[in-house]
Amino acid sequence: MKYLCKVSELENNQSKGFEVDENTSIFLVKKWDRILSYKNHCPHLGVNLEWQKDQFLDSTDTMIQCAMHGALFSIDSGLCVSGPCRGQSLEPVEITIKDESIYLKN
């Protein structure tokens, strides 16, 4: 397992990105006191999603938004609900929480 961060470092309606290795980055989103995780990869263009460091959410903090073309993804499912990749989904990543720390499962 790879350590990512403490649960306390992620507030509700907040996102945080992580470089896993030279080819893979992921991000966490905390919403409704749940922590969800996805690969940082837009299914439309294959680019990273964030506007700037750790900024994966739209201005209302209710959707994940691609900075390249504005596609909107459901936080809960990763499904694209608006934009050129409508119907496609972000790839979920398995995490585990142990002793108030968040880890990426191998």
C-alpha positions in Angstrom: 0.0 0.0 0.0 1.2 3.5 -0.8 0.5 6.2 1.8 -1.3 9.3 0.4 -2.4 11.6 3.2 -4.2 11.9 6.5 -8.0 11.9 6.4 -7.9 15.3 8.3 -6.0 16.8 5.3 -9.1 16.6 3.2 -12.1 18.7 4.0 -15.6 18.1 2.6 -16.0 19.5 -0.9 -12.2 19.4 -1.4 -10.0 17.5 -3.8 -6.3 16.6 -3.7 -4.0 15.2 -6.4 -1.1 12.7 -6.0 1.7 11.5 -8.3 1.8 7.7 -7.9 4.6 7.1 -10.4 6.0 8.8 -13.5 3.1 7.6 -15.6 0.2 7.7 -13.1 -1.5 10.4 -11.1 -4.7 10.1 -9.1 -6.9 12.4 -7.0 -9.2 12.1 -4.0 -12.4 14.0 -3.5 -14.2 14.3 -0.1 -17.9 14.7 -0.4 -20.7 13.9 2.0 -17.9 12.7 4.4 -17.0 10.0 1.9 -13.6 9.9 0.2 -13.7 8.9 -3.5 -10.7 8.3 -5.7 -10.0 8.3 -9.5 -7.2 8.3 -12.0 -6.3 11.9 -13.0 -7.1 11.2 -16.7 -9.9 12.6 -18.9 -11.4 9.8 -21.0 -11.9 12.3 -23.9 -8.4 13.7 -24.4 -6.3 11.7 -21.9 -5.1 14.9 -20.2 -5.0 15.7 -16.5 -8.2 17.1 -15.2 -7.2 19.8 -12.7 -7.3 23.6 -13.2 -4.4 24.1 -10.9 -2.9 22.1 -8.1 -5.6 20.1 -6.2 -8.4 21.9 -8.1 -10.6 19.1 -9.6 -14.0 20.4 -8.7 -16.3 22.9 -10.5 -17.1 26.3 -9.0 -20.0 24.9 -7.1 -18.0 22.0 -5.7 -20.7 19.6 -6.9 -19.0 18.1 -9.9 -15.5 17.0 -11.1 -14.6 19.3 -14.1 -12.0 18.8 -16.8 -9.9 22.0 -17.2 -9.3 21.3 -20.9 -12.9 21.3 -22.2 -15.2 21.7 -19.2 -16.6 18.1 -19.2 -18.5 17.5 -15.9 -18.3 14.2 -14.0 -20.4 12.9 -11.1 -18.3 12.9 -7.9 -20.2 9.8 -6.7 -19.7 7.6 -9.9 -17.2 9.3 -12.1 -19.7 9.3 -15.0 -19.5 12.1 -17.5 -22.8 13.9 -17.5 -21.9 16.9 -19.7 -19.3 17.4 -22.4 -17.7 15.6 -25.3 -17.1 12.4 -23.3 -20.7 12.1 -22.1 -21.5 8.5 -21.0 -17.8 7.7 -20.4 -16.4 7.4 -16.9 -13.3 8.3 -14.9 -11.4 5.3 -13.8 -11.9 4.6 -10.0 -8.9 3.8 -7.9 -9.0 1.6 -4.8 -8.0 3.2 -1.6 -8.2 2.0 2.0 -8.3 4.0 5.2 -6.4 2.8 8.2 -5.7 4.6 11.5 -7.0 7.9 9.9 -4.5 7.6 7.0 -5.5 7.1 3.3 -3.5 4.5 1.3 -3.6 3.5 -2.3 -4.2 -0.2 -2.7 -1.7 -2.0 -4.9 
